[in-house]
Amino acid sequence: MQELHESGPFNWELAAQAITVRIRWFGLCVGYALVNLPASVPHQAILNAILTLGAVYAVFDTYYNAHGKGFLSEWPLFISAMEAVFIGLLCHFENGLQSPFRFYYFLSLLVCAFRYDRGVAYPTFALHTISYLSLGIWRDVPLEDRFSTMVLMPVFMGWVTWGSTSLAGLLKRASDGLTALNTQLQEDQGLLELRIRERTQELQESQALLVQQEKQAAFGLLAAGIAHEVGNPLAAISSLVQLLNRRDIDQHTREKLQLVDDQLRRIQRTLRELVDFSRPTNLTDSRCDIHDVIGNALSIAKYYKRKKGKRIVTRFVTDLPPLNTVRDQLVQVFLNLILNAMDATEEGGTITIVTRLKSGTLQVDVSDDGRGIAAEDLDRIFQPYFTTKDTGTGLGLFVCRNLVEQKLGGTMELVAGKPGGTTFRVTLHNGELAGLPDREPPNAAPDVQSIDITESSPREASIS
């Protein structure tokens, strides 16, 4: 029984079969002892031959049981008939109805009741009764012994059959109940483990978001401090340049001072963009042009050190209505995707940003022709703290997807990640887009000149 539990789910039939095999071998050993230990037993050779036939059957039964099957289990009544004949022959050649082998009838009925249902147990009782009564008729039992031998024995066999089947039914119901409870316990355990994994993942994600927010807050304070410290000297230098320009100086000096003033204004503009990006995020909805949002992200990305030598091509759909959304969060999403694309491409690479209308939604694709994403990493790119960069935090894509799905009511997915190119798609659902026909952007002109994004609109342009 223990072996069956260890090897797999509990099976009542196989457990009963294992018990049957043990009882059969026990009965054979006792039979050999009864036949061979006394000094002289009548028909000893015949009895040993009958026991040997039983041993051969037991060998087959043991072999099948070792392989999780029952020998001749499809014909239980045939087995019962063989046992009835087997026990009857043993009793016939060993003192008739007074033979100790008559108790084998009880063992056979007990085993049958546990191994099969009532539909087999009671016919087996009938076969054993016929075997026993036939033996009594054959041996011509004396009249004074007929009641005790011919009546009580069948009554006792019937009583054993009834009691065994009732006990077996009770044990089977208890076993089925325990099996059902064990199955339910395993299901509950699996559900509990699943919930623990989900809660652990939610905790890790919340922790990751908190870390990212703390970093952004620290960055905002640092940027504001730098802008303040740098802005004051710049204002003083700009005032001095303007004072010098008011003096009577030659044209060459005036032109040089104008160049200095232009560069100072450029530095001040960069500081303003830095301060604007680092200010506390505005979480209120506002109507904004998605292309202006992308342009804002590109204006910040142009200061990234890895932008040098790379082209950014934008292909925007025309006549797009303003969207009611959280502008600052959209800027953060697109900026992260653009910076990732820059990291993935080498010098001379191209980053393409495409917008389109499809099925009442706005799709924004950010693509690059870089090294792509390894196949084993495709399922982990949105997990917190997973990164392939030497200095990455592993929070960028995770935070962006959370912003898009939980805050902006859209979706973010990887639509292409094979070597030679990666494409991330942000899909935004907005009421203003409902009912609009599908529109694809025009193809970018191949001879568009590289321009500085700060000097012109990013639409339909190639930016280097």
C-alpha positions in Angstrom: 0.0 0.0 0.0 2.8 2.4 0.9 4.6 1.5 -2.3 1.6 2.4 -4.3 1.2 5.7 -2.6 4.9 6.5 -3.3 4.8 5.6 -7.0 1.7 7.6 -7.9 -2.0 8.4 -7.1 -3.7 5.8 -4.9 -5.5 3.1 -6.8 -7.8 0.8 -4.8 -7.7 -2.0 -7.3 -4.0 -2.2 -7.5 -3.7 -2.0 -3.7 -6.1 -4.9 -3.4 -4.2 -6.8 -6.0 -1.0 -6.3 -4.1 -2.7 -7.7 -0.9 -4.1 -10.6 -3.0 -0.6 -11.6 -4.2 0.8 -11.6 -0.6 -2.2 -13.7 0.6 -1.7 -16.2 -2.2 1.9 -16.7 -1.5 1.2 -17.0 2.2 -1.5 -19.7 1.5 0.9 -21.6 -0.8 3.7 -21.6 1.8 1.2 -22.8 4.5 -0.1 -25.5 2.0 3.4 -26.8 1.3 4.0 -27.0 5.0 0.8 -28.9 5.7 1.5 -31.4 2.9 5.3 -32.0 3.4 6.0 -31.5 7.1 4.0 -34.4 8.5 5.7 -37.8 8.3 3.2 -39.3 6.0 0.4 -37.6 4.1 -1.9 -39.4 1.7 -1.7 -38.3 -1.9 1.3 -36.1 -1.1 2.6 -36.0 -4.7 -0.8 -35.0 -6.1 -1.2 -32.3 -3.5 2.3 -30.9 -4.3 1.4 -30.9 -8.0 -1.8 -28.9 -7.3 0.1 -26.5 -5.1 2.7 -26.1 -7.8 0.0 -25.2 -10.3 -1.2 -22.6 -7.8 2.4 -21.3 -7.5 2.8 -20.9 -11.3 -0.4 -18.9 -11.3 0.9 -16.8 -8.4 4.2 -16.1 -10.3 2.2 -14.7 -13.2 0.0 -12.7 -10.8 3.2 -11.3 -9.1 4.7 -10.3 -12.4 1.7 -8.5 -13.6 1.3 -6.8 -10.2 4.9 -5.5 -10.4 4.0 -3.8 -13.7 0.8 -2.2 -12.2 -1.6 -4.7 -13.8 -3.7 -7.6 -12.7 -3.4 -11.1 -14.2 -6.7 -12.1 -15.9 -8.3 -9.1 -14.1 -10.8 -8.8 -17.1 -12.3 -12.2 -16.1 -12.7 -12.1 -12.3 -15.4 -14.9 -12.3 -13.0 -17.2 -14.2 -10.4 -16.6 -11.5 -13.1 -17.4 -8.8 -14.0 -20.6 -10.6 -10.4 -21.7 -10.8 -9.9 -20.9 -7.1 -13.1 -22.9 -6.2 -11.7 -25.9 -8.2 -8.2 -25.4 -6.7 -9.5 -25.4 -3.1 -11.9 -28.2 -3.7 -9.2 -30.5 -5.1 -6.9 -29.7 -2.2 -9.7 -30.6 0.3 -10.6 -33.8 -1.7 -7.1 -35.2 -1.6 -6.5 -34.1 2.0 -9.1 -35.5 4.4 -12.2 -34.1 2.5 -14.5 -31.6 4.4 -12.3 -31.9 7.5 -9.2 -30.7 5.6 -7.6 -27.5 6.9 -7.6 -26.3 3.3 -11.3 -25.6 3.6 -10.4 -22.4 5.3 -9.0 -21.2 2.0 -12.6 -20.6 0.9 -12.8 -17.8 3.5 -9.5 -16.3 2.4 -10.6 -16.4 -1.2 -14.0 -14.7 -0.4 -12.2 -12.1 1.7 -9.8 -11.2 -1.0 -12.5 -11.2 -3.7 -14.7 -8.8 -1.6 -11.8 -6.3 -1.3 -10.7 -6.6 -4.9 -14.0 -6.5 -6.7 -17.5 -5.2 -6.1 -20.6 -7.1 -4.9 -21.4 -8.2 -8.5 -18.3 -10.4 -8.4 -18.2 -11.2 -4.6 -21.6 -12.9 -4.4 -21.2 -15.0 -7.6 -17.9 -16.1 -6.1 -19.6 -17.1 -2.9 -22.0 -19.2 -5.0 -19.2 -20.9 -6.9 -17.4 -21.7 -3.6 -20.6 -23.0 -2.1 -21.1 -25.3 -5.1 -17.5 -26.5 -4.8 -17.9 -27.2 -1.1 -21.3 -28.9 -1.4 -20.0 -31.0 -4.4 -17.1 -32.1 -2.2 -19.5 -33.1 0.5 -21.7 -35.1 -1.9 -18.6 -36.7 -3.4 -17.2 -37.7 -0.1 -20.6 -39.0 1.3 -20.7 -37.2 4.6 -22.3 -39.1 7.4 -25.8 -38.1 8.4 -24.9 -36.9 11.9 -22.2 -34.6 10.4 -24.2 -33.2 7.5 -25.7 -30.2 9.4 -22.3 -29.0 10.8 -20.5 -29.6 7.6 -23.0 -29.1 4.8 -25.1 -26.3 6.3 -23.0 -24.3 8.7 -20.0 -23.9 6.4 -22.0 -22.3 3.6 -23.7 -20.1 6.1 -20.3 -19.0 7.5 -19.1 -18.4 3.9 -22.1 -16.2 3.2 -21.6 -14.3 6.4 -17.9 -13.7 5.5 -18.9 -12.6 2.1 -21.5 -10.1 3.4 -19.2 -8.8 6.1 -16.2 -8.5 3.8 -18.2 -6.6 1.1 -19.7 -4.2 3.7 -16.2 -3.5 5.2 -14.7 -3.2 1.7 -17.4 -0.7 0.7 -16.8 1.3 3.8 -13.0 1.4 3.2 -13.5 2.3 -0.4 -15.8 5.2 0.5 -13.3 6.4 3.1 -10.5 6.0 0.5 -12.4 8.0 -2.1 -13.1 10.7 0.4 -9.5 10.9 1.5 -8.4 11.0 -2.2 -10.8 13.8 -2.9 -9.6 15.7 0.1 -6.0 15.2 -0.9 -6.8 16.3 -4.4 -8.5 19.4 -3.1 -5.6 20.0 -0.7 -3.1 19.8 -3.6 -5.3 22.2 -5.7 -5.5 24.7 -2.8 -1.7 24.4 -2.3 -1.1 25.1 -5.9 -3.5 28.1 -5.8 -1.8 29.4 -2.6 1.6 29.1 -4.3 0.3 30.9 -7.3 -1.1 33.7 -5.2 2.1 34.0 -3.2 4.0 34.3 -6.5 1.6 36.9 -7.8 1.8 38.9 -4.5 5.6 38.6 -4.5 5.7 39.9 -8.1 3.3 42.7 -7.3 5.5 43.6 -4.3 8.6 43.6 -6.5 6.9 45.7 -9.1 5.7 48.2 -6.5 9.2 48.4 -5.1 10.6 48.9 -8.5 8.2 51.8 -9.2 9.0 53.3 -5.9 12.7 53.1 -6.6 12.2 54.7 -10.0 10.1 57.5 -8.5 12.7 58.2 -5.9 15.4 58.4 -8.6 13.3 60.8 -10.7 12.6 62.9 -7.6 16.3 63.0 -6.8 17.1 63.8 -10.5 14.6 66.7 -10.4 16.2 68.2 -7.3 19.6 67.8 -8.8 18.6 69.3 -12.1 16.9 72.3 -10.5 20.0 72.9 -8.4 22.3 72.7 -11.4 20.1 75.0 -13.4 20.0 77.6 -10.5 23.8 77.5 -10.0 24.6 77.6 -13.7 21.8 80.1 -14.6 23.1 82.9 -12.4 26.6 83.0 -13.9 25.1 82.7 -17.4 22.8 85.7 -16.7 25.8 87.8 -15.5 27.9 86.8 -18.6 24.9 87.6 -20.9 24.5 91.0 -19.3 28.2 91.8 -19.7 28.1 90.7 -23.4 25.1 93.0 -24.0 26.9 95.9 -22.2 30.0 95.4 -24.4 27.8 95.4 -27.5 26.5 98.8 -26.7 30.0 100.3 -26.8 31.6 101.7 -29.9 33.5 98.6 -31.1 34.5 97.4 -34.5 32.3 95.2 -36.6 34.5 92.1 -36.1 34.4 92.3 -32.3 30.6 92.9 -32.5 30.1 89.7 -34.6 32.1 87.7 -32.1 30.2 89.1 -29.2 27.0 88.2 -31.0 28.2 84.6 -31.4 28.9 84.4 -27.7 25.4 85.8 -26.9 23.9 83.2 -29.2 25.7 80.3 -27.5 24.7 81.7 -24.1 21.1 81.7 -25.2 21.5 78.1 -26.4 22.8 77.1 -23.0 19.9 78.8 -21.3 17.4 77.1 -23.6 19.0 73.7 -22.7 18.7 74.5 -19.0 15.0 75.4 -19.4 14.4 72.1 -21.1 16.2 70.3 -18.4 14.2 72.0 -15.7 10.9 71.4 -17.6 11.6 67.7 -17.8 12.7 67.4 -14.2 9.8 69.3 -12.7 7.1 67.3 -10.7 5.0 65.3 -13.1 1.5 66.7 -13.9 -0.9 63.8 -13.6 -4.0 65.7 -14.8 -5.4 64.9 -18.3 -5.0 67.6 -20.9 -5.5 67.9 -24.6 -2.3 67.5 -26.5 -0.9 66.7 -30.0 0.8 63.3 -29.9 3.4 64.5 -32.4 4.3 67.5 -30.2 4.7 65.0 -27.3 7.1 62.9 -29.4 8.9 66.1 -30.5 9.3 67.0 -26.9 10.9 63.6 -26.1 13.2 64.0 -29.1 14.2 67.5 -27.9 15.4 65.9 -24.6 17.0 62.9 -26.3 19.2 65.1 -28.5 21.4 65.7 -25.5 22.0 62.0 -25.0 25.7 61.1 -25.5 24.9 58.1 -27.7 22.9 60.2 -30.2 25.9 61.2 -32.2 26.1 59.8 -35.7 22.5 58.4 -35.8 19.5 59.3 -37.8 16.0 59.6 -36.5 13.3 59.4 -39.1 9.7 60.3 -38.2 6.7 59.3 -40.3 3.6 60.8 -38.8 -0.1 60.4 -39.9 -1.7 63.7 -40.9 -4.7 65.5 -39.5 -4.7 63.8 -36.2 -7.1 65.3 -33.6 -5.7 66.2 -30.1 -5.8 63.5 -27.5 -7.1 63.8 -23.9 -4.3 62.2 -21.9 -1.5 62.8 -19.4 1.2 64.6 -21.4 4.2 64.2 -19.0 3.8 60.4 -18.7 3.6 60.1 -22.5 6.8 62.1 -22.8 8.5 59.8 -20.3 7.4 56.6 -22.2 8.6 57.8 -25.6 11.8 59.2 -24.3 12.7 55.9 -22.7 11.9 54.0 -25.9 14.0 56.5 -28.0 17.0 56.3 -25.6 16.8 52.4 -25.7 16.8 52.5 -29.5 19.9 54.8 -29.4 21.6 52.3 -27.1 20.8 49.5 -29.4 22.2 51.0 -32.6 25.7 51.7 -33.6 27.0 54.9 -35.3 25.3 55.3 -38.6 22.2 53.5 -37.5 18.6 54.7 -38.0 15.7 55.1 -35.5 12.3 55.3 -37.1 9.1 56.6 -35.3 5.8 55.9 -37.0 2.3 56.9 -36.1 -0.9 55.4 -37.6 -4.6 55.1 -37.0 -6.0 51.6 -36.9 -9.4 50.3 -35.7 -10.1 53.5 -33.7 -6.7 53.5 -31.9 -3.5 55.4 -32.3 -0.4 53.2 -32.8 3.1 54.6 -32.3 6.0 52.4 -33.4 9.6 53.1 -32.3 12.0 51.0 -34.4 15.7 50.7 -34.7 18.1 48.7 -37.0 20.4 47.7 -34.1 21.5 44.4 -32.7 18.0 43.2 -31.7 17.0 41.1 -28.6 18.3 37.6 -27.9 15.6 34.9 -28.2 16.1 33.8 -24.5 15.5 37.4 -23.3 12.2 38.1 -25.2 10.0 36.9 -22.3 11.9 38.9 -19.7 12.3 42.4 -21.2 9.3 43.8 -19.3 10.3 42.3 -16.0 11.6 44.7 -13.3 15.4 44.8 -12.8 16.1 42.9 -16.0 18.6 44.6 -18.3 21.2 43.7 -20.9 23.1 47.0 -20.4 26.2 47.2 -18.4 24.9 50.3 -16.5 21.1 49.8 -16.9 18.7 49.6 -14.0 16.2 47.3 -15.7 13.3 49.6 -14.8 12.8 51.6 -18.0 10.5 49.2 -20.0 8.8 47.9 -16.9 7.9 51.4 -15.7 6.8 52.5 -19.2 4.5 49.5 -19.8 2.9 50.1 -16.3 2.4 53.8 -17.2 0.8 52.9 -20.6 -1.4 50.1 -19.3 -2.4 51.4 -15.9 -2.3 55.1 -16.3 -2.9 55.9 -19.9 -5.4 53.1 -20.8 -3.3 51.6 -23.6 -1.0 48.8 -24.4 2.7 48.4 -25.0 4.3 45.4 -26.7 7.3 44.2 -28.5 6.3 43.5 -32.1 9.7 42.7 -33.5 12.9 41.7 -31.7 15.0 39.7 -34.1 18.6 40.5 -34.8 18.9 43.5 -37.1 15.9 45.4 -35.8 13.6 46.0 -32.8 10.1 47.6 -32.8 8.1 48.6 -29.7 4.5 49.6 -30.3 2.4 51.8 -28.0 -1.3 51.6 -28.7 -3.5 54.4 -27.2 -7.3 54.1 -26.9 -9.0 57.5 -26.9 -12.6 58.6 -27.5 -11.5 61.2 -30.0 -10.2 58.5 -32.3 -13.4 56.4 -32.4 -15.0 56.3 -35.8 -12.0 57.6 -37.6 -10.9 55.6 -40.7 -7.6 53.7 -40.7 -4.7 55.9 -42.0 -1.1 55.1 -42.7 1.6 57.8 -42.7 3.2 58.8 -46.0 6.6 57.3 -46.8 9.6 59.5 -45.8 11.3 61.2 -48.8 14.7 59.5 -49.4 16.4 62.9 -50.0 15.3 64.7 -46.9 18.3 66.6 -45.4 19.4 66.1 -41.8 18.2 69.0 -39.6 18.5 70.0 -36.0 15.3 69.2 -34.2 15.4 72.4 -32.2 15.2 74.5 -35.4 12.3 72.8 -37.1 9.3 70.5 -36.6 10.1 66.8 -36.4 7.4 65.8 -38.8 8.3 64.2 -42.1 12.0 64.9 -41.3 15.2 63.0 -40.8 17.1 64.0 -37.7 20.7 63.3 -37.0 
